[in-house]
Amino acid sequence: SVTTAQWTAISNGTFDNLYIGDYWTINSVVWRIAAFNYFYNCGDTAFTSNHVTIVPDSSLASSKMNDTDTTAGGYYGSGIRASGSGLATATTIINSAFSGHVATHRQFLTNAVTNGKPSGGSWYDCSVELMSEIMVYGCGIFKPVSDGTTIVADYTISKSQLPLFALNPKLIISSRYDWWLRDVASATRFAHVYYQGNASRNSASTSRGVRPAFSIVG
């Protein structure tokens, strides 16, 4: 469990004796430190609490992004975020492990898609969310980008690679399984990490692992 001294180090922002790649094993899940103050000062309402961003070594559930092969509604409107979904299951597991310390803060999420490209989004209260290609790889691979004519609505605050994956890339594939990312790849597909280690995208109605990121505060 997280010790009293560790909670204090997180709260005051010194992060004493905490390092990228350190982990706690709680309820048989390895919870690994991925970043310090990754979201600090971000959001339409600034997130000013010192925090540690955590990524589990393994998927916490398995889920479809949507019941049909569509990305309409973007990530925010996807079925994986609905009540009773894979992300809801993961959130319950996370709240059990870090009760009272899981941060809620503002993130910009895509909520509309036109011609396979994000066309709308807004700020939402977020706590546990799927990671993006940028958080994992440090760049977009399958996510659409602005082409000089169409400006993609992707005003993400998750705009740099998590230090955990920069320093130890093997943890992207800590074991051989597929897991979803939140980026729209086309009108029918979302990005995901393929079990063989390559970046990929898959039909929204396919079941894949749910391996979210979240932040804890002291």
Contacts in CASP RR format, 6 or more apart in sequence:
PFRMAT RR
TARGET T0000
AUTHOR 0000-0000-0000
METHOD contacts of the structure
MODEL  1
SVTTAQWTAISNGTFDNLYIGDYWTINSVVWRIAAFNYFYNCGDTAFTSN
HVTIVPDSSLASSKMNDTDTTAGGYYGSGIRASGSGLATATTIINSAFSG
HVATHRQFLTNAVTNGKPSGGSWYDCSVELMSEIMVYGCGIFKPVSDGTT
IVADYTISKSQLPLFALNPKLIISSRYDWWLRDVASATRFAHVYYQGNAS
RNSASTSRGVRPAFSIVG
1 24 0 8 1.000
1 26 0 8 1.000
2 24 0 8 1.000
2 98 0 8 1.000
2 101 0 8 1.000
2 216 0 8 1.000
5 16 0 8 1.000
5 17 0 8 1.000
6 17 0 8 1.000
6 18 0 8 1.000
7 101 0 8 1.000
7 218 0 8 1.000
8 218 0 8 1.000
9 15 0 8 1.000
9 16 0 8 1.000
9 17 0 8 1.000
9 18 0 8 1.000
10 18 0 8 1.000
10 50 0 8 1.000
10 51 0 8 1.000
10 52 0 8 1.000
10 216 0 8 1.000
10 217 0 8 1.000
10 218 0 8 1.000
11 50 0 8 1.000
11 217 0 8 1.000
11 218 0 8 1.000
12 50 0 8 1.000
13 36 0 8 1.000
13 37 0 8 1.000
13 50 0 8 1.000
15 36 0 8 1.000
15 50 0 8 1.000
15 52 0 8 1.000
18 33 0 8 1.000
18 36 0 8 1.000
18 52 0 8 1.000
19 33 0 8 1.000
20 33 0 8 1.000
20 34 0 8 1.000
20 35 0 8 1.000
20 36 0 8 1.000
20 163 0 8 1.000
20 164 0 8 1.000
20 167 0 8 1.000
21 32 0 8 1.000
21 33 0 8 1.000
21 34 0 8 1.000
21 164 0 8 1.000
21 167 0 8 1.000
21 168 0 8 1.000
21 171 0 8 1.000
22 32 0 8 1.000
22 33 0 8 1.000
23 30 0 8 1.000
23 31 0 8 1.000
23 32 0 8 1.000
23 33 0 8 1.000
23 57 0 8 1.000
24 30 0 8 1.000
24 31 0 8 1.000
25 31 0 8 1.000
26 97 0 8 1.000
26 98 0 8 1.000
27 93 0 8 1.000
27 96 0 8 1.000
27 97 0 8 1.000
29 56 0 8 1.000
29 57 0 8 1.000
29 58 0 8 1.000
29 60 0 8 1.000
29 93 0 8 1.000
29 97 0 8 1.000
30 56 0 8 1.000
30 57 0 8 1.000
30 58 0 8 1.000
31 54 0 8 1.000
31 55 0 8 1.000
31 56 0 8 1.000
31 57 0 8 1.000
31 97 0 8 1.000
31 98 0 8 1.000
32 54 0 8 1.000
32 55 0 8 1.000
32 56 0 8 1.000
32 57 0 8 1.000
32 164 0 8 1.000
32 171 0 8 1.000
33 52 0 8 1.000
33 53 0 8 1.000
33 54 0 8 1.000
33 164 0 8 1.000
34 53 0 8 1.000
34 54 0 8 1.000
34 55 0 8 1.000
34 162 0 8 1.000
34 163 0 8 1.000
34 164 0 8 1.000
34 165 0 8 1.000
34 213 0 8 1.000
35 52 0 8 1.000
35 53 0 8 1.000
35 162 0 8 1.000
35 163 0 8 1.000
35 164 0 8 1.000
36 51 0 8 1.000
36 52 0 8 1.000
36 53 0 8 1.000
36 163 0 8 1.000
37 50 0 8 1.000
37 51 0 8 1.000
38 51 0 8 1.000
38 53 0 8 1.000
38 160 0 8 1.000
38 162 0 8 1.000
38 215 0 8 1.000
39 47 0 8 1.000
39 51 0 8 1.000
39 53 0 8 1.000
39 105 0 8 1.000
39 107 0 8 1.000
39 157 0 8 1.000
39 215 0 8 1.000
40 47 0 8 1.000
40 48 0 8 1.000
40 50 0 8 1.000
40 51 0 8 1.000
41 47 0 8 1.000
41 48 0 8 1.000
42 105 0 8 1.000
42 106 0 8 1.000
42 107 0 8 1.000
42 157 0 8 1.000
43 105 0 8 1.000
43 106 0 8 1.000
43 107 0 8 1.000
43 108 0 8 1.000
43 123 0 8 1.000
43 157 0 8 1.000
44 106 0 8 1.000
44 123 0 8 1.000
45 106 0 8 1.000
47 103 0 8 1.000
47 105 0 8 1.000
47 106 0 8 1.000
49 103 0 8 1.000
49 105 0 8 1.000
49 217 0 8 1.000
49 218 0 8 1.000
50 217 0 8 1.000
50 218 0 8 1.000
51 103 0 8 1.000
51 215 0 8 1.000
51 216 0 8 1.000
51 217 0 8 1.000
52 215 0 8 1.000
52 216 0 8 1.000
53 162 0 8 1.000
53 213 0 8 1.000
53 214 0 8 1.000
53 215 0 8 1.000
54 98 0 8 1.000
54 213 0 8 1.000
54 214 0 8 1.000
54 215 0 8 1.000
54 216 0 8 1.000
55 131 0 8 1.000
55 162 0 8 1.000
55 164 0 8 1.000
55 171 0 8 1.000
55 211 0 8 1.000
55 212 0 8 1.000
55 213 0 8 1.000
56 211 0 8 1.000
56 212 0 8 1.000
57 171 0 8 1.000
57 174 0 8 1.000
57 175 0 8 1.000
58 174 0 8 1.000
58 175 0 8 1.000
58 177 0 8 1.000
58 211 0 8 1.000
59 177 0 8 1.000
59 179 0 8 1.000
59 209 0 8 1.000
59 210 0 8 1.000
59 211 0 8 1.000
60 89 0 8 1.000
60 90 0 8 1.000
60 93 0 8 1.000
60 94 0 8 1.000
60 210 0 8 1.000
60 211 0 8 1.000
60 212 0 8 1.000
61 86 0 8 1.000
61 87 0 8 1.000
61 89 0 8 1.000
61 90 0 8 1.000
61 93 0 8 1.000
61 209 0 8 1.000
61 210 0 8 1.000
62 86 0 8 1.000
62 207 0 8 1.000
62 208 0 8 1.000
62 209 0 8 1.000
62 210 0 8 1.000
63 80 0 8 1.000
63 85 0 8 1.000
63 86 0 8 1.000
63 87 0 8 1.000
63 89 0 8 1.000
63 180 0 8 1.000
63 207 0 8 1.000
63 208 0 8 1.000
63 209 0 8 1.000
63 210 0 8 1.000
64 79 0 8 1.000
64 80 0 8 1.000
64 204 0 8 1.000
64 205 0 8 1.000
64 206 0 8 1.000
64 207 0 8 1.000
64 208 0 8 1.000
65 71 0 8 1.000
65 78 0 8 1.000
65 79 0 8 1.000
65 80 0 8 1.000
65 180 0 8 1.000
65 190 0 8 1.000
65 204 0 8 1.000
65 205 0 8 1.000
65 206 0 8 1.000
65 208 0 8 1.000
66 78 0 8 1.000
66 79 0 8 1.000
66 80 0 8 1.000
66 204 0 8 1.000
66 205 0 8 1.000
67 79 0 8 1.000
67 205 0 8 1.000
68 204 0 8 1.000
68 205 0 8 1.000
69 188 0 8 1.000
69 189 0 8 1.000
69 203 0 8 1.000
69 204 0 8 1.000
69 205 0 8 1.000
70 187 0 8 1.000
70 188 0 8 1.000
70 204 0 8 1.000
71 78 0 8 1.000
71 113 0 8 1.000
71 116 0 8 1.000
71 184 0 8 1.000
71 185 0 8 1.000
71 186 0 8 1.000
71 187 0 8 1.000
71 188 0 8 1.000
71 189 0 8 1.000
71 190 0 8 1.000
71 204 0 8 1.000
72 112 0 8 1.000
72 113 0 8 1.000
72 187 0 8 1.000
73 110 0 8 1.000
73 111 0 8 1.000
73 112 0 8 1.000
73 113 0 8 1.000
74 109 0 8 1.000
74 110 0 8 1.000
74 111 0 8 1.000
74 112 0 8 1.000
74 113 0 8 1.000
74 118 0 8 1.000
74 184 0 8 1.000
75 81 0 8 1.000
75 109 0 8 1.000
75 110 0 8 1.000
75 111 0 8 1.000
75 130 0 8 1.000
75 182 0 8 1.000
75 183 0 8 1.000
75 184 0 8 1.000
75 190 0 8 1.000
76 109 0 8 1.000
76 110 0 8 1.000
76 111 0 8 1.000
76 121 0 8 1.000
76 122 0 8 1.000
76 124 0 8 1.000
77 111 0 8 1.000
78 190 0 8 1.000
78 204 0 8 1.000
79 85 0 8 1.000
80 86 0 8 1.000
80 87 0 8 1.000
80 130 0 8 1.000
80 180 0 8 1.000
80 210 0 8 1.000
81 87 0 8 1.000
81 88 0 8 1.000
82 88 0 8 1.000
86 210 0 8 1.000
87 128 0 8 1.000
87 129 0 8 1.000
87 130 0 8 1.000
87 210 0 8 1.000
87 212 0 8 1.000
89 210 0 8 1.000
90 128 0 8 1.000
90 210 0 8 1.000
90 212 0 8 1.000
91 127 0 8 1.000
91 128 0 8 1.000
91 212 0 8 1.000
94 102 0 8 1.000
94 128 0 8 1.000
94 212 0 8 1.000
94 214 0 8 1.000
95 102 0 8 1.000
98 216 0 8 1.000
101 216 0 8 1.000
101 217 0 8 1.000
101 218 0 8 1.000
102 127 0 8 1.000
102 128 0 8 1.000
102 214 0 8 1.000
102 215 0 8 1.000
102 216 0 8 1.000
103 127 0 8 1.000
103 214 0 8 1.000
103 215 0 8 1.000
103 216 0 8 1.000
103 217 0 8 1.000
104 125 0 8 1.000
104 126 0 8 1.000
104 127 0 8 1.000
105 125 0 8 1.000
105 126 0 8 1.000
105 127 0 8 1.000
105 215 0 8 1.000
106 123 0 8 1.000
106 124 0 8 1.000
106 125 0 8 1.000
106 126 0 8 1.000
107 123 0 8 1.000
107 124 0 8 1.000
107 126 0 8 1.000
107 129 0 8 1.000
107 156 0 8 1.000
107 157 0 8 1.000
107 158 0 8 1.000
108 121 0 8 1.000
108 122 0 8 1.000
108 123 0 8 1.000
108 124 0 8 1.000
108 155 0 8 1.000
108 156 0 8 1.000
108 157 0 8 1.000
109 121 0 8 1.000
109 122 0 8 1.000
109 124 0 8 1.000
109 126 0 8 1.000
109 129 0 8 1.000
109 182 0 8 1.000
110 118 0 8 1.000
110 120 0 8 1.000
110 121 0 8 1.000
110 153 0 8 1.000
110 154 0 8 1.000
110 184 0 8 1.000
111 120 0 8 1.000
111 121 0 8 1.000
111 122 0 8 1.000
112 118 0 8 1.000
112 119 0 8 1.000
112 120 0 8 1.000
112 121 0 8 1.000
112 153 0 8 1.000
113 119 0 8 1.000
113 184 0 8 1.000
113 187 0 8 1.000
115 150 0 8 1.000
115 187 0 8 1.000
116 144 0 8 1.000
116 184 0 8 1.000
116 186 0 8 1.000
116 187 0 8 1.000
117 144 0 8 1.000
117 150 0 8 1.000
117 152 0 8 1.000
117 184 0 8 1.000
118 144 0 8 1.000
118 152 0 8 1.000
118 153 0 8 1.000
118 154 0 8 1.000
118 184 0 8 1.000
119 152 0 8 1.000
119 153 0 8 1.000
120 153 0 8 1.000
121 153 0 8 1.000
121 155 0 8 1.000
127 214 0 8 1.000
128 212 0 8 1.000
128 213 0 8 1.000
128 214 0 8 1.000
129 182 0 8 1.000
129 212 0 8 1.000
129 213 0 8 1.000
129 214 0 8 1.000
130 180 0 8 1.000
130 181 0 8 1.000
130 182 0 8 1.000
130 210 0 8 1.000
130 211 0 8 1.000
130 212 0 8 1.000
130 213 0 8 1.000
131 158 0 8 1.000
131 162 0 8 1.000
131 181 0 8 1.000
131 182 0 8 1.000
131 211 0 8 1.000
131 212 0 8 1.000
131 213 0 8 1.000
132 143 0 8 1.000
132 156 0 8 1.000
132 158 0 8 1.000
132 181 0 8 1.000
132 182 0 8 1.000
132 183 0 8 1.000
133 139 0 8 1.000
133 140 0 8 1.000
133 141 0 8 1.000
133 142 0 8 1.000
133 143 0 8 1.000
133 181 0 8 1.000
133 183 0 8 1.000
133 191 0 8 1.000
133 199 0 8 1.000
134 140 0 8 1.000
134 156 0 8 1.000
134 158 0 8 1.000
134 159 0 8 1.000
134 160 0 8 1.000
134 161 0 8 1.000
135 158 0 8 1.000
135 160 0 8 1.000
135 161 0 8 1.000
135 162 0 8 1.000
135 165 0 8 1.000
135 213 0 8 1.000
136 161 0 8 1.000
136 162 0 8 1.000
136 165 0 8 1.000
136 172 0 8 1.000
136 181 0 8 1.000
136 193 0 8 1.000
137 161 0 8 1.000
137 165 0 8 1.000
137 172 0 8 1.000
137 199 0 8 1.000
138 160 0 8 1.000
138 161 0 8 1.000
138 165 0 8 1.000
138 166 0 8 1.000
139 161 0 8 1.000
140 183 0 8 1.000
141 191 0 8 1.000
141 199 0 8 1.000
142 183 0 8 1.000
142 185 0 8 1.000
142 189 0 8 1.000
142 191 0 8 1.000
142 199 0 8 1.000
142 200 0 8 1.000
142 201 0 8 1.000
143 154 0 8 1.000
143 183 0 8 1.000
143 184 0 8 1.000
143 185 0 8 1.000
143 191 0 8 1.000
144 152 0 8 1.000
144 184 0 8 1.000
144 185 0 8 1.000
144 186 0 8 1.000
145 152 0 8 1.000
146 152 0 8 1.000
162 213 0 8 1.000
164 171 0 8 1.000
165 171 0 8 1.000
165 172 0 8 1.000
172 193 0 8 1.000
172 197 0 8 1.000
173 193 0 8 1.000
173 195 0 8 1.000
173 197 0 8 1.000
176 195 0 8 1.000
176 196 0 8 1.000
177 195 0 8 1.000
177 209 0 8 1.000
178 192 0 8 1.000
178 193 0 8 1.000
178 194 0 8 1.000
178 195 0 8 1.000
178 200 0 8 1.000
178 202 0 8 1.000
178 208 0 8 1.000
178 209 0 8 1.000
179 192 0 8 1.000
179 193 0 8 1.000
179 208 0 8 1.000
179 209 0 8 1.000
179 210 0 8 1.000
179 211 0 8 1.000
180 190 0 8 1.000
180 191 0 8 1.000
180 192 0 8 1.000
180 208 0 8 1.000
180 209 0 8 1.000
180 210 0 8 1.000
180 211 0 8 1.000
181 190 0 8 1.000
181 191 0 8 1.000
181 192 0 8 1.000
181 193 0 8 1.000
182 190 0 8 1.000
182 191 0 8 1.000
183 190 0 8 1.000
183 191 0 8 1.000
184 190 0 8 1.000
184 191 0 8 1.000
185 191 0 8 1.000
185 201 0 8 1.000
186 201 0 8 1.000
188 203 0 8 1.000
188 204 0 8 1.000
189 201 0 8 1.000
189 202 0 8 1.000
189 203 0 8 1.000
189 204 0 8 1.000
190 201 0 8 1.000
190 202 0 8 1.000
190 204 0 8 1.000
191 199 0 8 1.000
191 200 0 8 1.000
191 201 0 8 1.000
192 200 0 8 1.000
192 201 0 8 1.000
192 202 0 8 1.000
192 208 0 8 1.000
193 199 0 8 1.000
193 200 0 8 1.000
194 200 0 8 1.000
202 208 0 8 1.000
END
